[in-house]
Amino acid sequence: MQFTIKQIAHLLNGEVKGDDSLTVSKLAKIEQGVPGDISFLANQKYEHFIYTTKASAVIVGKDFVPKKEISAALIIVKDPYNSFTQLLEEYQKILNFSKKGLEQPVFVGQGTEIGEGAYQGAFSYVGNNTKIGKNVKIYPQVYIGDNVTIGDNTLIYAGVKIYSNTIIGNNCVFHAGAVIGSDGFGFAPQEDGTYKTIPQLGNVLIEDNVSIGANTTIDCATMGSTIIRQGVKIDNLVQIAHNVEIGKNTVIAAQTGIAGSAVIGENCVFGGQVGVVGHISVANGTKVGAQTGITRGIKKENTSVAGKPVSELNDYLRSVAVFRKLPQLEKQVRELEKRLEELIAEGVFS
């Protein structure tokens, strides 16, 4: 699909310097651009590529001042990185939302309603009494259980499993292999050393504009709901246990595990491989370094933390600096002990 540079500039509220009648059909890195591509320049260390790129158009900031002649047309915007992101989003919509209708074979249960513009790929299953909104895209081999509600414009990629009674908002994305609503890890120890399964009777509630990464699992609640608030972005291979609540606009990187009934605040940022114990709260705006182990609640908002066990970031960095010096400090202590013994032997100290 082709667009003129003028059309793209209008979409981005930008100004064109150069031939706005040229057409582009692909997005590319600035160093790899060829005619028909559009790229962007946001980091000045890549500026030298703008003078050699073959791309038809480049998105630049208002503060960009060329030092040489540029063959590409320029689209001048306030923030080139965000503008290019917006363009990527629009391109993705064109790719993903062009699919419509039902492939075969598929299964749709009794009492289920599917909105206009929806797509259901081959070998997908939708249970009974489920409500699916407008323009929802269900890719092949997706399983959706009974009594599920899914809002408009949601993308569900191949192999996703959504258990019964799950509630999902508008404009959500579920990447391949994600499992939503599986049983929480609930087992009661018995006197004979065995474990008895505790029924998990709750559900998962996911609000609008949430993205769930590939092979991430979100367990249903024992009672009530496991809740993912609006705007949350969760990476691949993340485990969220039963009755957890994730506050709006929080971002969680890959291989993080959050244990049952933990409450994560709004606008938090979790690095990869973070571990959170159950039944604690993490304050709004908390930034958590990779591989941090959160073993106690964090009450102060907008705090940066790291380490195992968790510490405030500056304290953790000081501890790391001391730890690296431990061999040297040990050597100095041994030398001081030896000198002290010599002074005692000489009678300086009694």
C-alpha positions in Angstrom: 0.0 0.0 0.0 1.4 3.4 -1.0 1.0 6.8 0.5 2.3 10.2 -0.6 4.7 12.1 1.6 2.1 14.8 1.8 -0.5 12.3 3.2 2.0 11.0 5.8 3.0 14.6 6.9 -0.7 15.4 7.3 -1.1 12.3 9.6 1.9 13.4 11.7 1.1 17.1 11.7 4.4 17.7 10.1 5.8 20.1 7.5 7.4 18.8 4.2 10.7 20.1 2.9 11.1 18.6 -0.6 8.9 16.8 -3.1 5.7 15.9 -1.2 4.2 14.1 -4.2 6.6 11.1 -3.9 5.1 7.9 -2.7 6.4 5.5 0.0 5.3 2.0 0.8 7.8 0.7 3.4 9.4 1.7 6.7 13.1 1.3 7.0 16.2 2.1 9.1 17.9 5.2 7.8 21.1 3.4 6.9 19.2 0.8 4.9 16.7 3.0 3.1 16.0 2.6 -0.6 13.6 4.5 -2.9 10.0 4.0 -1.7 11.1 3.8 2.0 10.5 6.3 4.8 12.8 6.5 7.8 13.5 8.8 10.7 16.4 10.6 12.5 16.0 11.0 16.3 19.6 10.2 17.6 22.2 12.6 16.3 24.9 9.9 16.2 23.1 8.6 13.1 23.0 12.0 11.4 25.7 11.0 8.9 23.3 8.4 7.4 20.8 11.1 6.4 23.3 12.4 3.8 23.8 9.0 2.2 20.4 7.3 2.6 18.4 6.4 -0.5 15.1 6.5 1.4 12.5 8.8 -0.3 11.6 10.5 3.0 13.1 11.0 6.5 11.2 12.2 9.5 13.3 14.8 11.5 12.9 17.1 14.4 12.3 20.9 14.2 15.8 21.5 15.6 17.6 19.6 12.8 19.9 21.8 10.7 21.4 20.0 7.7 25.1 20.3 7.2 25.1 18.9 3.7 22.8 18.4 0.8 20.1 15.7 1.4 18.4 13.8 -1.4 15.4 12.6 0.6 12.4 14.7 1.3 12.2 15.8 5.0 9.0 15.6 7.2 9.7 18.0 10.0 7.9 17.2 13.3 8.2 18.0 17.0 9.4 14.6 18.0 10.6 12.3 15.2 10.8 9.2 17.4 7.2 9.4 18.6 6.1 10.3 15.1 7.8 7.3 13.6 6.2 5.2 16.3 2.8 6.6 15.3 3.6 5.6 11.7 4.5 2.1 12.8 1.2 1.8 14.7 -0.8 2.9 11.6 1.1 0.4 9.4 0.5 -2.4 11.9 -3.2 -1.6 11.9 -3.3 -1.9 8.1 -1.5 -5.2 8.3 -3.5 -6.7 11.2 -7.0 -5.3 10.7 -7.3 -6.1 7.0 -8.4 -9.7 7.8 -12.1 -10.3 8.1 -14.5 -13.2 8.1 -14.4 -16.8 9.2 -11.9 -19.3 7.8 -12.7 -23.0 8.0 -12.8 -25.1 10.1 -13.8 -23.0 13.1 -16.1 -23.6 16.1 -18.5 -21.0 17.5 -20.6 -22.0 20.5 -24.3 -21.4 21.3 -25.3 -17.9 22.4 -22.0 -16.4 21.3 -22.1 -13.0 19.6 -19.3 -11.8 17.3 -19.2 -8.1 16.2 -18.8 -6.6 12.7 -15.5 -6.7 11.0 -14.2 -9.6 13.1 -11.8 -12.3 11.8 -11.6 -15.9 13.1 -8.8 -18.0 11.8 -8.8 -21.7 11.0 -8.9 -24.2 13.9 -9.9 -21.6 16.4 -12.5 -22.3 19.1 -15.0 -19.9 20.7 -17.2 -21.2 23.5 -20.7 -20.7 24.6 -22.3 -17.3 25.6 -19.2 -15.4 24.7 -19.3 -11.8 23.4 -16.7 -10.6 21.0 -16.6 -6.9 19.9 -16.1 -5.2 16.6 -13.0 -5.7 14.5 -11.5 -8.4 16.9 -9.0 -10.5 15.1 -8.7 -14.1 16.3 -5.8 -15.9 14.6 -5.6 -19.7 14.0 -5.6 -22.2 16.9 -6.8 -19.7 19.4 -9.0 -21.1 22.3 -11.6 -18.9 23.9 -13.8 -20.4 26.6 -17.4 -19.9 27.7 -18.8 -16.6 29.1 -15.8 -14.6 27.9 -16.2 -10.9 27.0 -13.7 -9.2 24.6 -13.9 -5.6 23.6 -13.5 -3.9 20.2 -10.3 -3.8 18.1 -8.5 -6.5 20.1 -5.8 -8.7 18.5 -5.4 -12.3 19.6 -2.5 -14.0 17.9 -2.1 -17.7 17.1 -2.2 -20.2 19.9 -3.5 -17.9 22.7 -5.7 -19.6 25.3 -8.3 -17.6 27.1 -10.1 -19.5 29.8 -13.8 -19.1 30.6 -15.2 -16.0 32.4 -12.3 -13.8 31.4 -13.2 -10.1 30.7 -11.0 -8.2 28.2 -11.3 -4.5 27.2 -10.8 -2.6 24.0 -7.7 -2.3 21.9 -5.7 -5.1 23.6 -3.0 -7.3 22.1 -2.3 -10.9 23.1 0.8 -12.4 21.5 1.3 -16.1 20.5 1.0 -18.7 23.3 -0.2 -16.4 26.0 -2.5 -18.2 28.6 -5.1 -16.1 30.4 -7.1 -17.5 33.3 -5.3 -20.7 34.0 -5.6 -22.0 37.6 -3.6 -20.2 40.3 -1.0 -22.2 42.2 -3.1 -23.1 45.2 -2.5 -26.3 47.1 -3.2 -27.1 50.8 -0.7 -29.4 52.6 -2.3 -32.4 54.3 -1.2 -34.4 57.4 -0.1 -37.3 55.2 2.4 -35.1 53.3 0.2 -34.8 50.2 -1.4 -31.6 48.8 -5.0 -30.9 48.1 -6.0 -28.7 45.2 -7.7 -25.5 46.2 -10.4 -24.7 43.5 -9.7 -21.5 41.7 -13.2 -20.0 41.1 -12.4 -16.4 40.1 -11.5 -14.9 36.8 -9.1 -12.5 35.0 -10.1 -8.9 34.3 -8.0 -7.0 31.7 -8.9 -3.4 31.0 -8.3 -1.3 27.8 -5.1 -0.9 25.8 -3.2 -3.7 27.5 -0.5 -5.7 25.7 0.4 -9.3 26.8 3.6 -10.9 25.5 4.2 -14.3 24.0 4.0 -17.3 26.4 3.0 -15.0 29.3 0.6 -16.6 31.8 -2.0 -14.7 34.0 -3.7 -17.0 36.5 -7.3 -16.6 37.5 -8.2 -15.5 41.0 -9.0 -18.0 43.8 -12.1 -15.8 44.4 -12.7 -12.4 42.8 -10.4 -11.3 39.9 -6.8 -11.1 38.9 -6.8 -7.5 37.5 -4.6 -5.9 34.8 -5.4 -2.2 34.6 -5.6 -0.1 31.5 -2.4 0.7 29.6 -0.3 -2.1 31.1 2.4 -3.6 28.9 3.7 -7.0 29.7 6.6 -8.7 27.9 7.1 -12.3 26.9 7.5 -15.1 29.5 6.0 -13.3 32.5 4.1 -15.1 35.2 1.4 -13.3 37.1 -0.2 -15.3 39.8 -3.8 -15.4 41.2 -5.4 -12.3 42.7 -2.5 -10.1 41.6 -3.4 -6.5 40.6 -1.2 -4.5 38.2 -1.8 -0.7 38.2 -2.4 1.2 35.0 0.4 2.1 32.6 2.9 -0.2 34.4 5.5 -1.9 32.2 6.9 -5.4 33.0 9.9 -6.9 31.2 10.5 -10.6 30.3 10.8 -13.5 32.8 9.4 -11.5 35.7 7.4 -13.5 38.3 4.8 -11.9 40.6 3.4 -14.1 43.3 -0.2 -14.3 44.5 -2.1 -11.3 45.9 0.7 -8.9 45.2 -0.5 -5.4 44.3 1.7 -3.4 41.9 1.0 0.3 41.6 0.5 2.6 38.6 3.3 3.7 36.3 5.8 1.2 37.6 8.7 -0.1 35.5 10.0 -3.6 36.1 13.3 -4.8 34.5 13.7 -8.4 33.4 13.7 -11.4 35.8 12.3 -9.5 38.7 10.8 -11.6 41.4 8.0 -10.4 43.7 6.7 -12.3 46.8 3.0 -12.6 47.4 0.8 -10.4 49.6 2.8 -7.2 49.4 2.2 -3.8 47.7 4.6 -1.9 45.4 4.0 1.9 45.4 3.1 3.9 42.3 6.1 4.9 40.0 8.5 2.3 41.4 11.4 1.5 39.0 12.8 -1.9 39.6 16.2 -3.1 38.3 16.7 -6.4 36.5 16.9 -9.5 38.7 15.7 -7.6 41.8 14.0 -9.7 44.4 11.2 -7.8 46.1 10.7 -9.5 49.5 8.9 -6.7 51.3 6.5 -4.0 50.4 7.6 -0.7 48.9 5.7 2.2 50.3 7.5 5.3 49.0 6.3 6.4 45.5 8.7 7.0 42.6 11.5 5.1 44.1 14.2 3.3 42.2 15.2 -0.1 43.7 17.5 -3.0 42.9 19.3 -6.0 44.5 18.5 -9.2 46.4 17.0 -8.4 48.8 15.7 -5.2 47.5 17.3 -1.9 48.4 17.1 1.7 47.3 19.1 2.0 44.1 21.9 4.3 45.5 22.3 2.0 48.6 22.5 -1.0 46.3 25.1 0.6 44.1 27.3 1.6 47.1 27.0 -2.0 48.4 28.2 -3.3 45.0 31.1 -1.0 45.1 32.1 -2.2 48.5 31.6 -5.8 47.5 34.1 -5.4 44.6 36.7 -4.1 47.1 36.3 -7.0 49.6 39.5 -8.9 48.5 41.5 -5.7 48.8 39.9 -4.9 52.2 40.6 -8.4 53.4 44.3 -8.1 52.5 44.5 -4.8 54.3 42.9 -6.3 57.5 45.3 -9.2 57.5 48.3 -6.9 57.1 47.0 -4.7 60.0 46.4 -7.8 62.2 50.0 -9.0 61.4 51.5 -5.6 62.3 49.4 -5.4 65.5 50.9 -8.8 66.5 54.4 -7.5 65.8 53.8 -4.4 67.9 52.5 -6.5 70.8 55.6 -8.7 70.6 57.8 -5.6 70.7 56.0 -4.5 73.8 54.5 -1.4 72.3 51.1 -2.7 73.3 50.5 -4.8 76.3 
